[in-house]
Protein backbone atom coordinates (compact mmCIF):
# COMPACT_ATOMS: atom_id res chain seq x y z
CA UNK A 1 0.00 0.00 0.00
CA UNK A 2 1.22 3.48 -0.84
CA UNK A 3 0.29 6.62 1.10
CA UNK A 4 -0.43 10.22 0.18
CA UNK A 5 -0.86 13.44 2.10
CA UNK A 6 -4.42 14.34 3.03
CA UNK A 7 -4.65 17.57 1.09
CA UNK A 8 -2.02 20.02 2.28
CA UNK A 9 -1.88 18.50 5.78
CA UNK A 10 0.97 16.52 7.28
CA UNK A 11 -1.13 13.38 7.84
CA UNK A 12 -0.71 10.49 5.40
CA UNK A 13 -3.54 8.23 4.29
CA UNK A 14 -3.62 5.08 2.21
CA UNK A 15 -4.28 5.95 -1.42
CA UNK A 16 -7.09 3.40 -1.30
CA UNK A 17 -9.57 3.80 1.56
CA UNK A 18 -12.61 1.84 2.74
CA UNK A 19 -16.11 3.27 2.98
CA UNK A 20 -19.36 2.02 4.48
CA UNK A 21 -22.13 3.54 2.36
CA UNK A 22 -24.90 1.11 1.29
CA UNK A 23 -23.06 -1.69 3.04
CA UNK A 24 -22.17 -1.74 6.72
CA UNK A 25 -24.99 -1.69 9.23
CA UNK A 26 -27.58 -2.73 6.64
CA UNK A 27 -27.18 -4.59 3.35
CA UNK A 28 -24.06 -6.47 4.46
CA UNK A 29 -24.12 -8.77 7.47
CA UNK A 30 -22.12 -7.51 10.41
CA UNK A 31 -19.60 -10.38 10.31
CA UNK A 32 -18.82 -9.75 6.62
CA UNK A 33 -18.48 -6.03 7.28
CA UNK A 34 -16.11 -6.63 10.20
CA UNK A 35 -14.04 -9.09 8.16
CA UNK A 36 -13.74 -6.57 5.31
CA UNK A 37 -12.52 -3.86 7.68
CA UNK A 38 -10.01 -6.20 9.30
CA UNK A 39 -8.73 -7.33 5.90
CA UNK A 40 -8.36 -3.71 4.79
CA UNK A 41 -6.32 -2.86 7.88
CA UNK A 42 -4.20 -5.98 7.41
CA UNK A 43 -3.43 -4.95 3.81
CA UNK A 44 -2.29 -1.46 4.78
CA UNK A 45 -5.47 0.61 4.49
CA UNK A 46 -5.36 3.16 7.29
CA UNK A 47 -8.19 5.42 6.06
CA UNK A 48 -11.80 4.54 6.89
CA UNK A 49 -14.93 6.48 5.98
CA UNK A 50 -18.44 6.49 7.41
CA UNK A 51 -21.29 8.95 8.08
CA UNK A 52 -23.97 9.48 10.69
CA UNK A 53 -26.73 9.01 8.12
CA UNK A 54 -25.52 5.61 6.87
CA UNK A 55 -28.22 3.31 8.22
CA UNK A 56 -29.03 6.05 10.76
CA UNK A 57 -25.88 5.50 12.79
CA UNK A 58 -25.59 1.74 12.47
CA UNK A 59 -22.63 1.94 10.07
CA UNK A 60 -20.73 4.09 12.56
CA UNK A 61 -21.30 1.47 15.26
CA UNK A 62 -19.95 -1.33 13.03
CA UNK A 63 -16.90 0.66 11.92
CA UNK A 64 -16.15 1.81 15.46
CA UNK A 65 -16.39 -1.72 16.84
CA UNK A 66 -14.19 -3.17 14.11
CA UNK A 67 -11.44 -0.59 14.59
CA UNK A 68 -11.50 -0.74 18.38
CA UNK A 69 -8.88 -3.48 18.54
CA UNK A 70 -6.29 -1.34 16.74
CA UNK A 71 -4.18 1.50 18.19
CA UNK A 72 -6.06 4.76 17.68
CA UNK A 73 -3.03 6.47 16.18
CA UNK A 74 -2.73 3.78 13.50
CA UNK A 75 -5.79 4.77 11.46
CA UNK A 76 -7.53 7.86 10.13
CA UNK A 77 -11.31 7.90 10.52
CA UNK A 78 -13.93 10.18 9.02
CA UNK A 79 -17.61 10.78 9.54
CA UNK A 80 -20.11 13.35 8.27
CA UNK A 81 -22.97 15.69 9.16
CA UNK A 82 -25.85 17.27 7.22
CA UNK A 83 -28.50 14.70 6.28
CA UNK A 84 -31.66 14.10 8.35
CA UNK A 85 -31.20 12.09 11.51
CA UNK A 86 -34.74 12.57 12.81
CA UNK A 87 -38.11 14.09 12.00
CA UNK A 88 -37.65 17.40 13.81
CA UNK A 89 -36.92 20.72 12.05
CA UNK A 90 -33.44 20.87 13.60
CA UNK A 91 -32.51 17.24 12.91
CA UNK A 92 -30.74 18.13 9.67
CA UNK A 93 -28.52 20.73 8.02
CA UNK A 94 -25.38 22.56 9.07
CA UNK A 95 -26.58 24.78 11.91
CA UNK A 96 -24.36 25.04 14.98
CA UNK A 97 -26.99 23.11 16.94
CA UNK A 98 -27.12 20.18 14.52
CA UNK A 99 -23.34 20.04 13.97
CA UNK A 100 -22.54 19.99 17.69
CA UNK A 101 -25.24 17.48 18.58
CA UNK A 102 -24.40 15.15 15.71
CA UNK A 103 -20.66 15.26 16.30
CA UNK A 104 -21.21 14.19 19.90
CA UNK A 105 -23.66 11.48 18.82
CA UNK A 106 -21.23 10.16 16.20
CA UNK A 107 -18.38 10.01 18.71
CA UNK A 108 -20.61 8.07 21.09
CA UNK A 109 -21.58 5.56 18.40
CA UNK A 110 -17.96 5.20 17.28
CA UNK A 111 -16.75 4.87 20.86
CA UNK A 112 -14.06 7.52 20.33
CA UNK A 113 -12.93 10.85 21.75
CA UNK A 114 -12.27 12.41 18.33
CA UNK A 115 -12.54 11.84 14.60
CA UNK A 116 -9.68 12.68 12.30
CA UNK A 117 -11.80 14.24 9.55
CA UNK A 118 -15.33 15.67 9.77
CA UNK A 119 -17.21 16.34 6.55
CA UNK A 120 -20.11 18.60 5.74
CA UNK A 121 -21.96 15.94 3.77
CA UNK A 122 -23.63 18.49 1.47
CA UNK A 123 -23.99 22.27 1.29
CA UNK A 124 -26.74 23.84 3.39
CA UNK A 125 -28.24 26.93 1.70
CA UNK A 126 -30.48 27.57 4.73
CA UNK A 127 -27.63 28.21 7.19
CA UNK A 128 -25.11 31.08 7.04
CA UNK A 129 -21.77 29.61 6.02
CA UNK A 130 -20.10 31.69 8.72
CA UNK A 131 -22.17 29.84 11.36
CA UNK A 132 -21.19 26.44 9.95
CA UNK A 133 -17.49 27.24 9.75
CA UNK A 134 -17.39 28.71 13.27
CA UNK A 135 -19.02 25.56 14.67
CA UNK A 136 -16.49 23.36 12.86
CA UNK A 137 -13.63 25.55 14.08
CA UNK A 138 -14.87 25.16 17.65
CA UNK A 139 -14.86 21.36 17.28
CA UNK A 140 -11.28 21.52 16.04
CA UNK A 141 -10.24 23.73 18.95
CA UNK A 142 -11.97 21.32 21.36
CA UNK A 143 -9.98 18.43 19.92
CA UNK A 144 -13.07 16.49 18.86
CA UNK A 145 -12.23 16.94 15.16
CA UNK A 146 -8.71 17.20 13.71
CA UNK A 147 -9.47 18.27 10.12
CA UNK A 148 -12.54 19.44 8.24
CA UNK A 149 -13.81 18.81 4.74
CA UNK A 150 -16.85 18.91 2.49
CA UNK A 151 -18.56 16.54 0.10
CA UNK A 152 -20.07 17.43 -3.27
CA UNK A 153 -19.80 21.20 -2.81
CA UNK A 154 -19.52 23.36 -5.91
CA UNK A 155 -16.31 25.28 -6.67
CA UNK A 156 -18.08 28.54 -5.76
CA UNK A 157 -19.22 27.14 -2.40
CA UNK A 158 -15.72 25.90 -1.60
CA UNK A 159 -14.22 29.24 -2.62
CA UNK A 160 -16.61 31.11 -0.34
CA UNK A 161 -15.75 28.81 2.57
CA UNK A 162 -12.03 29.41 2.04
CA UNK A 163 -12.57 33.18 1.87
CA UNK A 164 -14.55 33.26 5.12
CA UNK A 165 -12.07 31.00 6.91
CA UNK A 166 -9.13 33.19 5.90
CA UNK A 167 -10.97 36.40 6.79
CA UNK A 168 -12.10 35.10 10.22
CA UNK A 169 -8.92 33.07 10.91
CA UNK A 170 -10.93 29.87 11.12
CA UNK A 171 -9.74 26.35 10.41
CA UNK A 172 -9.58 25.76 6.63
CA UNK A 173 -11.08 23.01 4.54
CA UNK A 174 -8.42 20.49 3.56
CA UNK A 175 -10.47 17.82 1.78
CA UNK A 176 -13.33 17.52 -0.69
CA UNK A 177 -15.18 14.25 -1.26
CA UNK A 178 -16.69 14.18 -4.76
CA UNK A 179 -17.80 11.36 -7.01
CA UNK A 180 -15.14 10.53 -9.60
CA UNK A 181 -14.69 7.63 -11.96
CA UNK A 182 -14.17 6.83 -15.64
CA UNK A 183 -17.87 7.39 -16.31
CA UNK A 184 -18.21 10.60 -14.28
CA UNK A 185 -15.34 13.06 -14.70
CA UNK A 186 -16.93 16.39 -13.82
CA UNK A 187 -14.32 17.30 -11.19
CA UNK A 188 -11.53 17.51 -13.76
CA UNK A 189 -12.74 20.86 -15.10
CA UNK A 190 -12.85 23.02 -11.96
CA UNK A 191 -12.68 21.01 -8.72
CA UNK A 192 -9.23 19.49 -9.24
CA UNK A 193 -7.59 22.79 -10.39
CA UNK A 194 -9.14 24.53 -7.37
CA UNK A 195 -7.86 21.77 -5.09
CA UNK A 196 -4.36 22.05 -6.50
CA UNK A 197 -4.39 25.82 -6.02
CA UNK A 198 -5.66 25.81 -2.43
CA UNK A 199 -4.24 22.59 -1.00
CA UNK A 200 -7.55 20.71 -0.92
CA UNK A 201 -7.17 17.00 -1.59
CA UNK A 202 -9.87 14.93 -3.26
CA UNK A 203 -11.06 11.77 -1.51
CA UNK A 204 -13.17 10.39 -4.32
CA UNK A 205 -16.10 8.06 -3.90
CA UNK A 206 -17.70 5.63 -6.33
CA UNK A 207 -14.40 4.91 -8.16
CA UNK A 208 -16.03 1.84 -9.74
CA UNK A 209 -19.30 3.62 -10.63
CA UNK A 210 -21.26 1.55 -8.11
CA UNK A 211 -19.66 -1.65 -9.36
CA UNK A 212 -20.25 -1.08 -13.08
CA UNK A 213 -16.48 -0.71 -13.59
CA UNK A 214 -15.91 -4.11 -12.01
CA UNK A 215 -17.22 -5.65 -15.23
CA UNK A 216 -19.96 -7.65 -13.54
CA UNK A 217 -22.74 -6.04 -15.60
CA UNK A 218 -22.90 -6.99 -19.28
CA UNK A 219 -24.83 -5.40 -22.13
CA UNK A 220 -27.94 -7.42 -22.91
CA UNK A 221 -27.47 -9.70 -19.88
CA UNK A 222 -29.61 -10.02 -16.78
CA UNK A 223 -28.49 -8.20 -13.65
CA UNK A 224 -26.57 -10.70 -11.48
CA UNK A 225 -28.40 -11.91 -8.39
CA UNK A 226 -27.07 -10.54 -5.09
CA UNK A 227 -25.32 -7.67 -6.90
CA UNK A 228 -25.64 -4.07 -5.74
CA UNK A 229 -27.83 -3.28 -8.77
CA UNK A 230 -30.19 -6.11 -7.84
CA UNK A 231 -30.53 -4.68 -4.33
CA UNK A 232 -30.47 -0.95 -5.13
CA UNK A 233 -31.13 -0.49 -8.83
CA UNK A 234 -32.17 3.15 -8.59
CA UNK A 235 -28.72 4.27 -7.38
CA UNK A 236 -26.84 2.42 -10.12
CA UNK A 237 -29.25 2.62 -13.07
CA UNK A 238 -27.69 5.80 -14.48
CA UNK A 239 -24.56 3.79 -15.33
CA UNK A 240 -26.40 0.76 -16.77
CA UNK A 241 -26.98 2.15 -20.26
CA UNK A 242 -25.72 0.76 -23.55
CA UNK A 243 -23.12 3.52 -24.09
CA UNK A 244 -21.55 2.98 -20.67
CA UNK A 245 -21.58 -0.80 -20.95
CA UNK A 246 -19.98 -0.60 -24.40
CA UNK A 247 -17.16 1.47 -22.92
CA UNK A 248 -16.82 -0.97 -20.03
CA UNK A 249 -16.40 -3.86 -22.48
CA UNK A 250 -13.60 -2.00 -24.29
CA UNK A 251 -11.94 -1.03 -21.02
CA UNK A 252 -12.02 -4.68 -20.01
CA UNK A 253 -9.79 -5.48 -22.98
CA UNK A 254 -7.31 -2.77 -21.97
CA UNK A 255 -7.23 -4.17 -18.43
CA UNK A 256 -6.53 -7.68 -19.70
CA UNK A 257 -3.68 -6.36 -21.83
CA UNK A 258 -2.19 -4.73 -18.72
CA UNK A 259 -2.75 -7.93 -16.69
CA UNK A 260 -5.08 -6.06 -14.36
CA UNK A 261 -8.68 -6.59 -13.40
CA UNK A 262 -11.04 -3.90 -14.67
CA UNK A 263 -11.53 -2.57 -11.14
CA UNK A 264 -7.74 -2.30 -10.67
CA UNK A 265 -7.44 -0.41 -13.95
CA UNK A 266 -10.26 1.95 -12.94
CA UNK A 267 -8.69 2.74 -9.57
CA UNK A 268 -5.17 3.11 -10.97
CA UNK A 269 -6.58 5.53 -13.57
CA UNK A 270 -8.06 7.67 -10.79
CA UNK A 271 -4.81 7.65 -8.83
CA UNK A 272 -2.97 9.14 -11.83
CA UNK A 273 -4.29 12.45 -10.46
CA UNK A 274 -1.85 13.87 -7.92
CA UNK A 275 -4.63 15.92 -6.34
CA UNK A 276 -6.50 12.73 -5.38
CA UNK A 277 -5.53 11.89 -1.82
CA UNK A 278 -7.41 8.59 -1.81
CA UNK A 279 -9.90 6.50 -3.77
CA UNK A 280 -12.73 5.32 -1.55
CA UNK A 281 -13.83 1.75 -2.24
CA UNK A 282 -16.75 -0.23 -0.86
CA UNK A 283 -16.63 -3.93 -0.09
CA UNK A 284 -19.13 -6.52 1.00
CA UNK A 285 -16.50 -9.28 1.16
CA UNK A 286 -12.81 -9.33 2.16
CA UNK A 287 -11.94 -10.72 -1.28
CA UNK A 288 -13.08 -7.46 -2.89
CA UNK A 289 -10.69 -5.51 -0.68
CA UNK A 290 -7.84 -7.85 -1.61
CA UNK A 291 -8.44 -7.34 -5.31
CA UNK A 292 -8.85 -3.57 -5.21
CA UNK A 293 -5.81 -2.80 -3.05
CA UNK A 294 -3.61 -4.28 -5.79
CA UNK A 295 -4.24 -1.06 -7.72
CA UNK A 296 -2.08 0.82 -5.23
CA UNK A 297 1.23 1.74 -6.80
CA UNK A 298 0.19 0.79 -10.34
CA UNK A 299 1.55 3.34 -12.82
CA UNK A 300 -0.26 3.27 -16.14
CA UNK A 301 1.83 4.01 -19.23
CA UNK A 302 1.13 6.99 -21.45
CA UNK A 303 0.03 4.58 -24.16
CA UNK A 304 -2.50 2.94 -21.87
CA UNK A 305 -3.79 6.31 -20.67
CA UNK A 306 -4.27 7.40 -24.28
CA UNK A 307 -6.17 4.18 -25.04
CA UNK A 308 -8.45 4.78 -22.06
CA UNK A 309 -9.00 8.39 -23.06
CA UNK A 310 -9.97 7.35 -26.59
CA UNK A 311 -12.53 4.89 -25.22
CA UNK A 312 -13.99 7.39 -22.76
CA UNK A 313 -14.28 10.16 -25.35
CA UNK A 314 -16.25 8.06 -27.89
C-alpha positions as CSV (number, residue, x, y, z in Angstrom):
1,X,0.0,0.0,0.0
2,X,1.2,3.5,-0.8
3,X,0.3,6.6,1.1
4,X,-0.4,10.2,0.2
5,X,-0.9,13.4,2.1
6,X,-4.4,14.3,3.0
7,X,-4.6,17.6,1.1
8,X,-2.0,20.0,2.3
9,X,-1.9,18.5,5.8
10,X,1.0,16.5,7.3
11,X,-1.1,13.4,7.8
12,X,-0.7,10.5,5.4
13,X,-3.5,8.2,4.3
14,X,-3.6,5.1,2.2
15,X,-4.3,6.0,-1.4
16,X,-7.1,3.4,-1.3
17,X,-9.6,3.8,1.6
18,X,-12.6,1.8,2.7
19,X,-16.1,3.3,3.0
20,X,-19.4,2.0,4.5
21,X,-22.1,3.5,2.4
22,X,-24.9,1.1,1.3
23,X,-23.1,-1.7,3.0
24,X,-22.2,-1.7,6.7
25,X,-25.0,-1.7,9.2
26,X,-27.6,-2.7,6.6
27,X,-27.2,-4.6,3.4
28,X,-24.1,-6.5,4.5
29,X,-24.1,-8.8,7.5
30,X,-22.1,-7.5,10.4
31,X,-19.6,-10.4,10.3
32,X,-18.8,-9.7,6.6
33,X,-18.5,-6.0,7.3
34,X,-16.1,-6.6,10.2
35,X,-14.0,-9.1,8.2
36,X,-13.7,-6.6,5.3
37,X,-12.5,-3.9,7.7
38,X,-10.0,-6.2,9.3
39,X,-8.7,-7.3,5.9
40,X,-8.4,-3.7,4.8
41,X,-6.3,-2.9,7.9
42,X,-4.2,-6.0,7.4
43,X,-3.4,-5.0,3.8
44,X,-2.3,-1.5,4.8
45,X,-5.5,0.6,4.5
46,X,-5.4,3.2,7.3
47,X,-8.2,5.4,6.1
48,X,-11.8,4.5,6.9
49,X,-14.9,6.5,6.0
50,X,-18.4,6.5,7.4
51,X,-21.3,8.9,8.1
52,X,-24.0,9.5,10.7
53,X,-26.7,9.0,8.1
54,X,-25.5,5.6,6.9
55,X,-28.2,3.3,8.2
56,X,-29.0,6.1,10.8
57,X,-25.9,5.5,12.8
58,X,-25.6,1.7,12.5
59,X,-22.6,1.9,10.1
60,X,-20.7,4.1,12.6
61,X,-21.3,1.5,15.3
62,X,-20.0,-1.3,13.0
63,X,-16.9,0.7,11.9
64,X,-16.2,1.8,15.5
65,X,-16.4,-1.7,16.8
66,X,-14.2,-3.2,14.1
67,X,-11.4,-0.6,14.6
68,X,-11.5,-0.7,18.4
69,X,-8.9,-3.5,18.5
70,X,-6.3,-1.3,16.7
71,X,-4.2,1.5,18.2
72,X,-6.1,4.8,17.7
73,X,-3.0,6.5,16.2
74,X,-2.7,3.8,13.5
75,X,-5.8,4.8,11.5
76,X,-7.5,7.9,10.1
77,X,-11.3,7.9,10.5
78,X,-13.9,10.2,9.0
79,X,-17.6,10.8,9.5
80,X,-20.1,13.4,8.3
81,X,-23.0,15.7,9.2
82,X,-25.9,17.3,7.2
83,X,-28.5,14.7,6.3
84,X,-31.7,14.1,8.4
85,X,-31.2,12.1,11.5
86,X,-34.7,12.6,12.8
87,X,-38.1,14.1,12.0
88,X,-37.7,17.4,13.8
89,X,-36.9,20.7,12.1
90,X,-33.4,20.9,13.6
91,X,-32.5,17.2,12.9
92,X,-30.7,18.1,9.7
93,X,-28.5,20.7,8.0
94,X,-25.4,22.6,9.1
95,X,-26.6,24.8,11.9
96,X,-24.4,25.0,15.0
97,X,-27.0,23.1,16.9
98,X,-27.1,20.2,14.5
99,X,-23.3,20.0,14.0
100,X,-22.5,20.0,17.7
101,X,-25.2,17.5,18.6
102,X,-24.4,15.1,15.7
103,X,-20.7,15.3,16.3
104,X,-21.2,14.2,19.9
105,X,-23.7,11.5,18.8
106,X,-21.2,10.2,16.2
107,X,-18.4,10.0,18.7
108,X,-20.6,8.1,21.1
109,X,-21.6,5.6,18.4
110,X,-18.0,5.2,17.3
111,X,-16.8,4.9,20.9
112,X,-14.1,7.5,20.3
113,X,-12.9,10.9,21.7
114,X,-12.3,12.4,18.3
115,X,-12.5,11.8,14.6
116,X,-9.7,12.7,12.3
117,X,-11.8,14.2,9.6
118,X,-15.3,15.7,9.8
119,X,-17.2,16.3,6.6
120,X,-20.1,18.6,5.7
121,X,-22.0,15.9,3.8
122,X,-23.6,18.5,1.5
123,X,-24.0,22.3,1.3
124,X,-26.7,23.8,3.4
125,X,-28.2,26.9,1.7
126,X,-30.5,27.6,4.7
127,X,-27.6,28.2,7.2
128,X,-25.1,31.1,7.0
129,X,-21.8,29.6,6.0
130,X,-20.1,31.7,8.7
131,X,-22.2,29.8,11.4
132,X,-21.2,26.4,9.9
133,X,-17.5,27.2,9.8
134,X,-17.4,28.7,13.3
135,X,-19.0,25.6,14.7
136,X,-16.5,23.4,12.9
137,X,-13.6,25.6,14.1
138,X,-14.9,25.2,17.7
139,X,-14.9,21.4,17.3
140,X,-11.3,21.5,16.0
141,X,-10.2,23.7,19.0
142,X,-12.0,21.3,21.4
143,X,-10.0,18.4,19.9
144,X,-13.1,16.5,18.9
145,X,-12.2,16.9,15.2
146,X,-8.7,17.2,13.7
147,X,-9.5,18.3,10.1
148,X,-12.5,19.4,8.2
149,X,-13.8,18.8,4.7
150,X,-16.9,18.9,2.5
151,X,-18.6,16.5,0.1
152,X,-20.1,17.4,-3.3
153,X,-19.8,21.2,-2.8
154,X,-19.5,23.4,-5.9
155,X,-16.3,25.3,-6.7
156,X,-18.1,28.5,-5.8
157,X,-19.2,27.1,-2.4
158,X,-15.7,25.9,-1.6
159,X,-14.2,29.2,-2.6
160,X,-16.6,31.1,-0.3
161,X,-15.7,28.8,2.6
162,X,-12.0,29.4,2.0
163,X,-12.6,33.2,1.9
164,X,-14.6,33.3,5.1
165,X,-12.1,31.0,6.9
166,X,-9.1,33.2,5.9
167,X,-11.0,36.4,6.8
168,X,-12.1,35.1,10.2
169,X,-8.9,33.1,10.9
170,X,-10.9,29.9,11.1
171,X,-9.7,26.3,10.4
172,X,-9.6,25.8,6.6
173,X,-11.1,23.0,4.5
174,X,-8.4,20.5,3.6
175,X,-10.5,17.8,1.8
176,X,-13.3,17.5,-0.7
177,X,-15.2,14.2,-1.3
178,X,-16.7,14.2,-4.8
179,X,-17.8,11.4,-7.0
180,X,-15.1,10.5,-9.6
181,X,-14.7,7.6,-12.0
182,X,-14.2,6.8,-15.6
183,X,-17.9,7.4,-16.3
184,X,-18.2,10.6,-14.3
185,X,-15.3,13.1,-14.7
186,X,-16.9,16.4,-13.8
187,X,-14.3,17.3,-11.2
188,X,-11.5,17.5,-13.8
189,X,-12.7,20.9,-15.1
190,X,-12.8,23.0,-12.0
191,X,-12.7,21.0,-8.7
192,X,-9.2,19.5,-9.2
193,X,-7.6,22.8,-10.4
194,X,-9.1,24.5,-7.4
195,X,-7.9,21.8,-5.1
196,X,-4.4,22.1,-6.5
197,X,-4.4,25.8,-6.0
198,X,-5.7,25.8,-2.4
199,X,-4.2,22.6,-1.0
200,X,-7.5,20.7,-0.9
201,X,-7.2,17.0,-1.6
202,X,-9.9,14.9,-3.3
203,X,-11.1,11.8,-1.5
204,X,-13.2,10.4,-4.3
205,X,-16.1,8.1,-3.9
206,X,-17.7,5.6,-6.3
207,X,-14.4,4.9,-8.2
208,X,-16.0,1.8,-9.7
209,X,-19.3,3.6,-10.6
210,X,-21.3,1.6,-8.1
211,X,-19.7,-1.6,-9.4
212,X,-20.2,-1.1,-13.1
213,X,-16.5,-0.7,-13.6
214,X,-15.9,-4.1,-12.0
215,X,-17.2,-5.6,-15.2
216,X,-20.0,-7.6,-13.5
217,X,-22.7,-6.0,-15.6
218,X,-22.9,-7.0,-19.3
219,X,-24.8,-5.4,-22.1
220,X,-27.9,-7.4,-22.9
221,X,-27.5,-9.7,-19.9
222,X,-29.6,-10.0,-16.8
223,X,-28.5,-8.2,-13.6
224,X,-26.6,-10.7,-11.5
225,X,-28.4,-11.9,-8.4
226,X,-27.1,-10.5,-5.1
227,X,-25.3,-7.7,-6.9
228,X,-25.6,-4.1,-5.7
229,X,-27.8,-3.3,-8.8
230,X,-30.2,-6.1,-7.8
231,X,-30.5,-4.7,-4.3
232,X,-30.5,-1.0,-5.1
233,X,-31.1,-0.5,-8.8
234,X,-32.2,3.2,-8.6
235,X,-28.7,4.3,-7.4
236,X,-26.8,2.4,-10.1
237,X,-29.2,2.6,-13.1
238,X,-27.7,5.8,-14.5
239,X,-24.6,3.8,-15.3
240,X,-26.4,0.8,-16.8
241,X,-27.0,2.2,-20.3
242,X,-25.7,0.8,-23.6
243,X,-23.1,3.5,-24.1
244,X,-21.5,3.0,-20.7
245,X,-21.6,-0.8,-20.9
246,X,-20.0,-0.6,-24.4
247,X,-17.2,1.5,-22.9
248,X,-16.8,-1.0,-20.0
249,X,-16.4,-3.9,-22.5
250,X,-13.6,-2.0,-24.3
251,X,-11.9,-1.0,-21.0
252,X,-12.0,-4.7,-20.0
253,X,-9.8,-5.5,-23.0
254,X,-7.3,-2.8,-22.0
255,X,-7.2,-4.2,-18.4
256,X,-6.5,-7.7,-19.7
257,X,-3.7,-6.4,-21.8
258,X,-2.2,-4.7,-18.7
259,X,-2.8,-7.9,-16.7
260,X,-5.1,-6.1,-14.4
261,X,-8.7,-6.6,-13.4
262,X,-11.0,-3.9,-14.7
263,X,-11.5,-2.6,-11.1
264,X,-7.7,-2.3,-10.7
265,X,-7.4,-0.4,-14.0
266,X,-10.3,2.0,-12.9
267,X,-8.7,2.7,-9.6
268,X,-5.2,3.1,-11.0
269,X,-6.6,5.5,-13.6
270,X,-8.1,7.7,-10.8
271,X,-4.8,7.6,-8.8
272,X,-3.0,9.1,-11.8
273,X,-4.3,12.4,-10.5
274,X,-1.8,13.9,-7.9
275,X,-4.6,15.9,-6.3
276,X,-6.5,12.7,-5.4
277,X,-5.5,11.9,-1.8
278,X,-7.4,8.6,-1.8
279,X,-9.9,6.5,-3.8
280,X,-12.7,5.3,-1.5
281,X,-13.8,1.7,-2.2
282,X,-16.7,-0.2,-0.9
283,X,-16.6,-3.9,-0.1
284,X,-19.1,-6.5,1.0
285,X,-16.5,-9.3,1.2
286,X,-12.8,-9.3,2.2
287,X,-11.9,-10.7,-1.3
288,X,-13.1,-7.5,-2.9
289,X,-10.7,-5.5,-0.7
290,X,-7.8,-7.9,-1.6
291,X,-8.4,-7.3,-5.3
292,X,-8.8,-3.6,-5.2
293,X,-5.8,-2.8,-3.1
294,X,-3.6,-4.3,-5.8
295,X,-4.2,-1.1,-7.7
296,X,-2.1,0.8,-5.2
297,X,1.2,1.7,-6.8
298,X,0.2,0.8,-10.3
299,X,1.5,3.3,-12.8
300,X,-0.3,3.3,-16.1
301,X,1.8,4.0,-19.2
302,X,1.1,7.0,-21.5
303,X,0.0,4.6,-24.2
304,X,-2.5,2.9,-21.9
305,X,-3.8,6.3,-20.7
306,X,-4.3,7.4,-24.3
307,X,-6.2,4.2,-25.0
308,X,-8.4,4.8,-22.1
309,X,-9.0,8.4,-23.1
310,X,-10.0,7.4,-26.6
311,X,-12.5,4.9,-25.2
312,X,-14.0,7.4,-22.8
313,X,-14.3,10.2,-25.4
314,X,-16.2,8.1,-27.9
